[in-house]
């Protein structure tokens, strides 16, 4: 039986290019991101067990599962932090992520936001976004770097998107926990990712911050794909059209929130029924 990759590429050399003529990632013949039959073992423990996951362009997918289900390892594999024992991980049609290191994967358009925000407290909100700007970061260029009008506009647009325009000149250290989370999402947006992996974005937030975060993530889908790992079921329900449930390193089931919550297997292993 052919793998997804074999069915995707076949013998057609025209599909060997990873980008279209206009420079956009080529997703005409499949998802923007896929993992197929990926397994990862740590000292005999299978963190991932033949995991297959397919994310479409512009999709917002929520991934849930009990502790130890493989959610973090899944993101580690996608971003190059962990190498699987076996399996395939592709970005677009032909970009083999398993042949790339972490910086290269970030450069081609996959960004990751960890659970704990890591912003620079001593810098202003604007300066944090400026630092995250997708630009030539070699020493000589950095020494003489000056923001162009277009780059300033870009930062202004991201500030507006994440709701921090009024805090642009404030030091990031004064922000609330939720605002720091939004700033870090903004820093990720400055890298212009095509896929964003977001790990437990509402941990420690107030109710109002949770609502604002839901609005923010929903506003980002379409232009880019988002994979959101979260434990809060009500939050997941508020943003997800499709939910993937992981258990013991593999996909247990996928569907709408209602479908997965009513699945007897999910109730047994995750929802405590």
N, C-alpha and C positions, 0 to 999 in steps of 0.2 A: 504493500500500500504506500502510495507516494505521500511525502510530507507536504505540509502547506507550502514550504519554500520550493519544492520540486514542482508542484502544481503551478506555483506563481511564476517561476522563471522559465521552466521547460527548456526548449532549445532556442528560444528567441533572443538573439544577441541585442535586439533593440531594447530589451529590458535590463541590460547591464548597466545603464546609466542611472545613478541614484537621484538625479534631479532632472526636472523638465527644462526646456529651453529658456524659460523665464527665471530660472534659478530656484523655483519652488520645489519642495520635496515631492517626489512622484508617488502618489498614493492611488493612482488610477485603477490598479489591479488588486487592491487589498487594503488592509488596515494601515494606520500610520505607525503602529507599534505592535509587535507580537512576540510572544514567548511560546515556544513549542517543545513539549517533552523535556522540560528543564528539571534537572535533579541536582541537589547540593547536599553534601554530607559533611558533618563536622564530628570527627571522632566516632564514626559509626551511626550518629543520629542524622536522619534524613530531614533536613530543614525544608527542602522542596523535593517533591516526589512526582516526577513526570508532570510538572505544572505546565498547562497551556492557557494562554491569556491573549485575547485579541482586542485592541483598542482602536476604534474608528477615528478618523479625522474630525475634530470639533466636538468629540464626545466628552461628557463629564461622567466618569465611572466611579462609583464608590466601592471600596473593597473592605469587607468586614471579616471577622473571625476571632476566635478565642486567642488568648496569649499562646504563643508557640505555633500558631497556624502557618507561619511563613511569610507574613506581610512585610516585615522589615527585610528579610532575606530577598524577597522578590524585588524590592526597590534597590537593594544593594547590587543585585545582578544587572538590572537595567542600567544603572549608572556606572557600572564597571568597578565597584568596590569589591565585589565577590565574583570569582570565576566559577561557573557551574562545572560539575563533573561531566555532564552530557547535556545536549539540547541546543536549540537555536534561539537567538534573540536578534530580531531585525527591526530597523527603523526605516519606515518607508519600504520601497521595493528591494533595495540592494545594499543598504548600509548595515553591515554585519557588526553589531555592537560588541561582540565577543572578540573582535580583532582590534578593539580600541581601548585606550586607557581613560581614566575619569575626566581629565581636562579635555580630551578630544571629543568625548561624548557630550560634555557640556557645550562645547563649541558648535557641534552640529545641530543643537537645538533641543536638548533634554535637560530640564532644570529640576532641582529637588529642594523642597523646603522641609527641614527637619522639625520635629515637634517643639524643641526649645528654640526660641528666636535667638539669632546670633547677629545682632546689629552692633554698630560701634557707638557706644553711649556718649563718648566725648565729642563726637561729630554731630553736626546738625542733620536734620532729616534730609535736607537737600543734598548735603555732602555725602550721606550714605548712598543715596541714589546715584550721585555723580561717580562715586567709587565703583559702583556696580555696573556702570555704563559699558556696553559692549564696544570695546575699542582696543586699539593696539596698546598692550600693557608692557612692552619692552622698555627698559630703563631709559634709553635716550628719548623715545617718544613721550614717556611719562613726564620727564623733566620739563619738557617744553609744551606740555599739553594745555590747550585752552579750549573751553567749551564753545562750540559753534552755536549760532542761533537755533539751528535745527535740533541740536542736542538739548539746549535749554527748553525748547518747546516739548521735546520728548519727556524730559523730567517733569515739566509742568503737567503734561497729560497723565503721567503715572501718578503724580501726587493727587490729581483729581480723581482718578480711578479708585485709589485706595483710601480716599477720604481724608488725606492729611495735608491738603493745601494750606490750611491755616497754621500748620505746625512746621512749615518749610524751614524757617530760620531758628527753630528751637532745637536744643540738643536732644538727641534721641533718648538719653537717659531719663528725661522727665516724662516720657510717654508711659501710658498704662500698658499692662501686659498685652491686652488686645491690640492696641495701637502698634506695639512693637511687632506683633504678628503680621499686621497689615503692611508695615514698613518692609518686613522681610519678603513678603509677597511682592511688594513693589520693586525691591532689589532684584528679585527673580525676573520680573517683567522687563527690567532694564536690559536683561540678557537676550530678550526677544525669543524665548523658547517656543517651540512648536508643541512640546509636551511638557506638562508640569506635574511632578509627583509631590503631593502635599500630605504630610504625615501629621495626623491628629491636630488639625488647625484650631480647634476650639477649646483645647485643654486649658483650664484655668480662667476662662472668660466669663464675664457677666452675661446675663440674659440678653441685654441690649447689644453687647459685642457679638454674641452668637448670631443674632438676627442679621447684624450688619455683615458678618463674615459670610453667611449664606447668600446674601445679596451680591457680595463681591464675587464669590466663586461662580455664581450663576451668570454674572455679567461677563465672565472671562471665557465661558464655553463658546464654541463656534469658531472663533478666531484661532483658538488653540485647543488642544485636548488636555483634560485634567484627569488624573487618577488620585482620588482622595481616600486615604486610609483613616477610618474613624470608628470609635466605639459607641458614640452617642446615637442611639437609634432614631430619636426624633429629629436630630440634625440631618442624619442620612436621608430620612424620609422627606425632609424639606428641600433637598437639592438633587436627589438621584432619580433618574428614569430607569437606570439599570444598576443592579447591585450584584457583585460577585462575592460569594462566601467561600473563604478558604478554611480548610481543616486538614491538619496533618500534612501540610505542604502541597496540597493539591486543591483543585476547584471542587467543592462539594455541590454547589448549584449556582445558577445565575437567573436573574429575572427582576421583576419589579419588587419594591419593598414589600408589598402585600404578598406576593408570591413566595418570597424567601422566608418571610415571617410565619407563613402558614405551612411551610415545608416541614414534615415530621422529622427529617434528618437534622434540619437547622435547629428546631426546637430541642431536640435531644442533645446536640453537641454544643450549642451556643446560647440559646435563649432560656435555658433552665427549665424546660417543660418536662 
